[in-house]
Amino acid sequence: MTEQHFDAEITRTPRLAGNLESLAAAADQAVWTSAATALHARLYQTESGSVSVRADWKAANAEQPSLRVPLVVTDGRETPHARDLPAFIELFFHDAFLLFNIAVPGSFSGVIAPSGGELRTNEIALDARLFEQAWAASIGGGGRERIEPLPLAAVVAWYDSLGIGTGQIASNGTTRVLFHLLHLARAPEGDPLSVVRLAQCLEALGLASETLFALRDAICRGGAPVVHPMFDDGLDGRLEDESFDWTEEADAAASLIVSAVQQRVEQQRVRER
C-alpha cells in the first residue's frame, strides 16, 4: 500500500443567472460546508484492490473565487502503480462535479489544476452552466420540472447506489445521462453536439421535447445550417436571426433533465426513511 499527496487548485466560475442570486447564496454555502463530511473520501474498487482519494474541503468557502483542496491518494492494489493515480484524481473531481451540481445546480464550476505526486496530472475544466440554466429556467415556469437544493449526503448515497465506480461505459439510462452531463460540462457553449446529447438524455429518462428533437434531427440529418466556428454576428449579420438561438430549447430540456435526476435522488431518500 502506498500513499501520495496532491493539491488541487480550483479556479471557480461565478454564477451568471441573476434570478438565482437570492436562492443560491445560502444553498451554495451549505453544500460547500457539507462537503467536508459528505465528500471527504471516495473509494474506487479495482480488480486488484482499492484506491481511495481523500479530500480536505474544510477550508472551502462558497464565496471564494479560488481555493486549494489537499488530497491524499492511497493505493491499496496488489501492485500499486503511481502512474495510474492522476486518473483517480481526475475521476474524483468528475464525481464531485456531478454530486455538487445535482445537489445544488451551478454550485461547482471552474478549472481544477491538481499537482504533486510523481507524475503530471491533467487540468480539468468543468462548466456547470447547464445545471445553473436548468435551475433558472425552472423558476416560475409552471411546468413539470421542479428543482431545489438537496442535501449533498443524500446525493452521494444515491450516486453510490448506482455502482458506477471506475466504469467508463454507461451501463443503463441513468449512467448514460450522467456521462452526457459530463460531456456537456466539458464542451464549448453552443456546440451543436450539445443538442444531440440533451436529446439523448431526455430519451434515456423517458422524456420528450418536440422542439429539441426536431432540432436534433435537423443537425443529424444535415438540414441545419453549418456555421463558422467563430460564430461572430459582427462579421455576418445573418447570425442574428432567431433560428440560430437554441438557448430556450436547450434550457428547457436541461431543466427537465436535472429535475428528473433530482427526483431519483428524492425517491431513494423516501425509500430509506
Contacts in CASP RR format, 6 or more apart in sequence:
PFRMAT RR
TARGET T0000
AUTHOR 0000-0000-0000
METHOD contacts of the structure
MODEL  1
MTEQHFDAEITRTPRLAGNLESLAAAADQAVWTSAATALHARLYQTESGS
VSVRADWKAANAEQPSLRVPLVVTDGRETPHARDLPAFIELFFHDAFLLF
NIAVPGSFSGVIAPSGGELRTNEIALDARLFEQAWAASIGGGGRERIEPL
PLAAVVAWYDSLGIGTGQIASNGTTRVLFHLLHLARAPEGDPLSVVRLAQ
CLEALGLASETLFALRDAICRGGAPVVHPMFDDGLDGRLEDESFDWTEEA
DAAASLIVSAVQQRVEQQRVRER
1 74 0 8 1.000
1 75 0 8 1.000
1 76 0 8 1.000
1 80 0 8 1.000
2 74 0 8 1.000
2 75 0 8 1.000
2 76 0 8 1.000
2 80 0 8 1.000
2 82 0 8 1.000
3 72 0 8 1.000
3 73 0 8 1.000
3 74 0 8 1.000
3 75 0 8 1.000
4 72 0 8 1.000
4 73 0 8 1.000
4 75 0 8 1.000
4 82 0 8 1.000
4 85 0 8 1.000
4 116 0 8 1.000
4 117 0 8 1.000
4 118 0 8 1.000
5 70 0 8 1.000
5 71 0 8 1.000
5 72 0 8 1.000
5 73 0 8 1.000
5 116 0 8 1.000
5 117 0 8 1.000
6 70 0 8 1.000
6 71 0 8 1.000
6 72 0 8 1.000
6 73 0 8 1.000
6 89 0 8 1.000
6 114 0 8 1.000
6 115 0 8 1.000
6 116 0 8 1.000
6 117 0 8 1.000
6 121 0 8 1.000
7 68 0 8 1.000
7 69 0 8 1.000
7 70 0 8 1.000
7 71 0 8 1.000
7 114 0 8 1.000
7 115 0 8 1.000
7 116 0 8 1.000
8 55 0 8 1.000
8 68 0 8 1.000
8 69 0 8 1.000
8 70 0 8 1.000
8 71 0 8 1.000
8 89 0 8 1.000
8 93 0 8 1.000
8 112 0 8 1.000
8 113 0 8 1.000
8 114 0 8 1.000
8 115 0 8 1.000
9 66 0 8 1.000
9 67 0 8 1.000
9 68 0 8 1.000
9 112 0 8 1.000
9 113 0 8 1.000
9 114 0 8 1.000
9 115 0 8 1.000
10 66 0 8 1.000
10 67 0 8 1.000
10 68 0 8 1.000
10 69 0 8 1.000
10 110 0 8 1.000
10 111 0 8 1.000
10 112 0 8 1.000
10 113 0 8 1.000
11 65 0 8 1.000
11 66 0 8 1.000
11 110 0 8 1.000
11 111 0 8 1.000
11 113 0 8 1.000
12 64 0 8 1.000
12 65 0 8 1.000
12 66 0 8 1.000
12 67 0 8 1.000
12 108 0 8 1.000
12 109 0 8 1.000
12 110 0 8 1.000
13 109 0 8 1.000
13 110 0 8 1.000
13 127 0 8 1.000
13 128 0 8 1.000
14 65 0 8 1.000
15 21 0 8 1.000
15 24 0 8 1.000
15 28 0 8 1.000
15 106 0 8 1.000
15 132 0 8 1.000
16 129 0 8 1.000
16 132 0 8 1.000
17 132 0 8 1.000
17 133 0 8 1.000
17 135 0 8 1.000
17 136 0 8 1.000
18 136 0 8 1.000
19 136 0 8 1.000
19 139 0 8 1.000
20 132 0 8 1.000
20 135 0 8 1.000
20 136 0 8 1.000
20 139 0 8 1.000
23 139 0 8 1.000
23 149 0 8 1.000
24 104 0 8 1.000
24 106 0 8 1.000
24 107 0 8 1.000
24 135 0 8 1.000
25 62 0 8 1.000
27 104 0 8 1.000
27 107 0 8 1.000
27 149 0 8 1.000
28 62 0 8 1.000
28 104 0 8 1.000
28 107 0 8 1.000
29 61 0 8 1.000
29 62 0 8 1.000
29 63 0 8 1.000
30 104 0 8 1.000
30 149 0 8 1.000
31 62 0 8 1.000
31 100 0 8 1.000
31 103 0 8 1.000
31 104 0 8 1.000
31 107 0 8 1.000
31 149 0 8 1.000
31 152 0 8 1.000
32 57 0 8 1.000
32 60 0 8 1.000
32 61 0 8 1.000
32 62 0 8 1.000
32 107 0 8 1.000
33 60 0 8 1.000
33 62 0 8 1.000
34 151 0 8 1.000
34 152 0 8 1.000
34 153 0 8 1.000
35 55 0 8 1.000
35 57 0 8 1.000
35 60 0 8 1.000
35 96 0 8 1.000
35 100 0 8 1.000
35 152 0 8 1.000
36 56 0 8 1.000
36 57 0 8 1.000
36 58 0 8 1.000
36 60 0 8 1.000
37 153 0 8 1.000
38 151 0 8 1.000
38 152 0 8 1.000
38 153 0 8 1.000
38 156 0 8 1.000
39 55 0 8 1.000
39 57 0 8 1.000
39 96 0 8 1.000
39 99 0 8 1.000
39 152 0 8 1.000
39 156 0 8 1.000
40 54 0 8 1.000
40 55 0 8 1.000
40 56 0 8 1.000
40 57 0 8 1.000
41 52 0 8 1.000
41 53 0 8 1.000
41 54 0 8 1.000
41 55 0 8 1.000
42 52 0 8 1.000
42 53 0 8 1.000
42 92 0 8 1.000
42 95 0 8 1.000
43 50 0 8 1.000
43 51 0 8 1.000
43 52 0 8 1.000
44 50 0 8 1.000
44 51 0 8 1.000
44 52 0 8 1.000
44 53 0 8 1.000
44 88 0 8 1.000
44 91 0 8 1.000
44 165 0 8 1.000
44 166 0 8 1.000
45 165 0 8 1.000
45 166 0 8 1.000
46 77 0 8 1.000
46 166 0 8 1.000
48 77 0 8 1.000
48 78 0 8 1.000
48 79 0 8 1.000
49 76 0 8 1.000
49 77 0 8 1.000
49 78 0 8 1.000
50 76 0 8 1.000
50 77 0 8 1.000
51 73 0 8 1.000
51 74 0 8 1.000
51 75 0 8 1.000
51 76 0 8 1.000
51 77 0 8 1.000
51 84 0 8 1.000
51 85 0 8 1.000
51 88 0 8 1.000
52 73 0 8 1.000
52 74 0 8 1.000
52 76 0 8 1.000
53 71 0 8 1.000
53 72 0 8 1.000
53 73 0 8 1.000
53 88 0 8 1.000
53 89 0 8 1.000
53 92 0 8 1.000
54 71 0 8 1.000
54 72 0 8 1.000
54 73 0 8 1.000
54 74 0 8 1.000
55 69 0 8 1.000
55 70 0 8 1.000
55 71 0 8 1.000
55 92 0 8 1.000
55 96 0 8 1.000
56 69 0 8 1.000
56 70 0 8 1.000
56 71 0 8 1.000
57 69 0 8 1.000
59 67 0 8 1.000
59 68 0 8 1.000
60 67 0 8 1.000
60 69 0 8 1.000
61 67 0 8 1.000
62 107 0 8 1.000
71 89 0 8 1.000
71 92 0 8 1.000
71 114 0 8 1.000
73 85 0 8 1.000
73 88 0 8 1.000
73 89 0 8 1.000
75 81 0 8 1.000
75 82 0 8 1.000
75 84 0 8 1.000
75 85 0 8 1.000
82 117 0 8 1.000
82 118 0 8 1.000
82 119 0 8 1.000
83 118 0 8 1.000
83 119 0 8 1.000
85 117 0 8 1.000
85 119 0 8 1.000
86 114 0 8 1.000
86 119 0 8 1.000
86 120 0 8 1.000
86 121 0 8 1.000
86 122 0 8 1.000
89 114 0 8 1.000
89 121 0 8 1.000
90 114 0 8 1.000
90 121 0 8 1.000
90 122 0 8 1.000
90 124 0 8 1.000
91 166 0 8 1.000
93 112 0 8 1.000
93 114 0 8 1.000
93 124 0 8 1.000
93 126 0 8 1.000
94 124 0 8 1.000
94 126 0 8 1.000
94 182 0 8 1.000
95 159 0 8 1.000
96 108 0 8 1.000
97 108 0 8 1.000
97 126 0 8 1.000
97 128 0 8 1.000
97 182 0 8 1.000
97 185 0 8 1.000
98 159 0 8 1.000
98 178 0 8 1.000
98 181 0 8 1.000
98 182 0 8 1.000
99 152 0 8 1.000
99 155 0 8 1.000
99 156 0 8 1.000
99 159 0 8 1.000
100 106 0 8 1.000
100 107 0 8 1.000
100 108 0 8 1.000
100 128 0 8 1.000
100 152 0 8 1.000
101 107 0 8 1.000
101 108 0 8 1.000
101 109 0 8 1.000
101 128 0 8 1.000
101 131 0 8 1.000
102 131 0 8 1.000
102 150 0 8 1.000
102 155 0 8 1.000
102 159 0 8 1.000
102 258 0 8 1.000
102 261 0 8 1.000
102 262 0 8 1.000
102 265 0 8 1.000
103 149 0 8 1.000
103 150 0 8 1.000
103 151 0 8 1.000
103 152 0 8 1.000
103 154 0 8 1.000
103 155 0 8 1.000
104 149 0 8 1.000
104 150 0 8 1.000
104 152 0 8 1.000
105 128 0 8 1.000
105 131 0 8 1.000
105 132 0 8 1.000
105 134 0 8 1.000
105 135 0 8 1.000
105 147 0 8 1.000
105 258 0 8 1.000
106 128 0 8 1.000
106 129 0 8 1.000
106 131 0 8 1.000
106 132 0 8 1.000
106 135 0 8 1.000
107 128 0 8 1.000
108 126 0 8 1.000
108 128 0 8 1.000
109 126 0 8 1.000
109 127 0 8 1.000
109 128 0 8 1.000
109 129 0 8 1.000
109 132 0 8 1.000
110 125 0 8 1.000
110 126 0 8 1.000
110 127 0 8 1.000
110 128 0 8 1.000
111 123 0 8 1.000
111 124 0 8 1.000
111 125 0 8 1.000
112 123 0 8 1.000
112 124 0 8 1.000
112 125 0 8 1.000
112 126 0 8 1.000
113 123 0 8 1.000
113 124 0 8 1.000
114 121 0 8 1.000
114 122 0 8 1.000
114 123 0 8 1.000
114 124 0 8 1.000
115 121 0 8 1.000
125 186 0 8 1.000
126 182 0 8 1.000
126 185 0 8 1.000
126 186 0 8 1.000
127 185 0 8 1.000
127 186 0 8 1.000
127 189 0 8 1.000
128 185 0 8 1.000
129 189 0 8 1.000
130 181 0 8 1.000
130 184 0 8 1.000
130 185 0 8 1.000
130 250 0 8 1.000
130 254 0 8 1.000
130 258 0 8 1.000
131 254 0 8 1.000
131 258 0 8 1.000
133 250 0 8 1.000
133 251 0 8 1.000
133 254 0 8 1.000
133 255 0 8 1.000
134 145 0 8 1.000
134 147 0 8 1.000
134 251 0 8 1.000
134 254 0 8 1.000
134 255 0 8 1.000
134 257 0 8 1.000
134 258 0 8 1.000
134 259 0 8 1.000
135 147 0 8 1.000
135 255 0 8 1.000
135 258 0 8 1.000
136 251 0 8 1.000
137 145 0 8 1.000
137 251 0 8 1.000
137 252 0 8 1.000
137 254 0 8 1.000
137 255 0 8 1.000
138 145 0 8 1.000
138 146 0 8 1.000
138 147 0 8 1.000
138 255 0 8 1.000
138 258 0 8 1.000
138 259 0 8 1.000
144 256 0 8 1.000
144 259 0 8 1.000
145 255 0 8 1.000
145 256 0 8 1.000
145 258 0 8 1.000
145 259 0 8 1.000
146 259 0 8 1.000
146 262 0 8 1.000
146 263 0 8 1.000
147 255 0 8 1.000
147 258 0 8 1.000
147 259 0 8 1.000
147 262 0 8 1.000
148 262 0 8 1.000
150 262 0 8 1.000
150 265 0 8 1.000
150 266 0 8 1.000
154 265 0 8 1.000
154 268 0 8 1.000
154 269 0 8 1.000
155 265 0 8 1.000
157 268 0 8 1.000
157 272 0 8 1.000
158 264 0 8 1.000
158 265 0 8 1.000
158 268 0 8 1.000
158 269 0 8 1.000
161 268 0 8 1.000
162 174 0 8 1.000
162 175 0 8 1.000
162 178 0 8 1.000
164 175 0 8 1.000
164 178 0 8 1.000
170 176 0 8 1.000
170 178 0 8 1.000
170 179 0 8 1.000
173 204 0 8 1.000
173 205 0 8 1.000
174 204 0 8 1.000
174 261 0 8 1.000
174 264 0 8 1.000
176 200 0 8 1.000
176 201 0 8 1.000
176 204 0 8 1.000
177 201 0 8 1.000
177 204 0 8 1.000
177 205 0 8 1.000
177 257 0 8 1.000
177 261 0 8 1.000
178 261 0 8 1.000
180 197 0 8 1.000
180 198 0 8 1.000
180 200 0 8 1.000
180 201 0 8 1.000
180 204 0 8 1.000
181 201 0 8 1.000
181 257 0 8 1.000
183 197 0 8 1.000
184 194 0 8 1.000
184 197 0 8 1.000
184 198 0 8 1.000
187 193 0 8 1.000
187 194 0 8 1.000
187 197 0 8 1.000
190 231 0 8 1.000
190 246 0 8 1.000
192 219 0 8 1.000
192 224 0 8 1.000
194 250 0 8 1.000
195 212 0 8 1.000
195 215 0 8 1.000
195 216 0 8 1.000
195 219 0 8 1.000
195 246 0 8 1.000
195 249 0 8 1.000
195 250 0 8 1.000
196 216 0 8 1.000
196 219 0 8 1.000
196 220 0 8 1.000
198 212 0 8 1.000
198 216 0 8 1.000
198 250 0 8 1.000
198 253 0 8 1.000
198 254 0 8 1.000
198 257 0 8 1.000
199 209 0 8 1.000
199 212 0 8 1.000
199 213 0 8 1.000
199 216 0 8 1.000
199 253 0 8 1.000
201 253 0 8 1.000
201 257 0 8 1.000
202 208 0 8 1.000
202 209 0 8 1.000
202 212 0 8 1.000
202 213 0 8 1.000
202 253 0 8 1.000
202 256 0 8 1.000
202 257 0 8 1.000
205 256 0 8 1.000
205 257 0 8 1.000
205 260 0 8 1.000
205 261 0 8 1.000
207 256 0 8 1.000
207 257 0 8 1.000
207 260 0 8 1.000
209 249 0 8 1.000
209 252 0 8 1.000
209 253 0 8 1.000
209 256 0 8 1.000
211 249 0 8 1.000
212 249 0 8 1.000
212 250 0 8 1.000
212 252 0 8 1.000
212 253 0 8 1.000
215 224 0 8 1.000
215 246 0 8 1.000
215 249 0 8 1.000
218 224 0 8 1.000
225 244 0 8 1.000
227 239 0 8 1.000
227 244 0 8 1.000
228 236 0 8 1.000
231 239 0 8 1.000
232 239 0 8 1.000
233 239 0 8 1.000
233 240 0 8 1.000
END
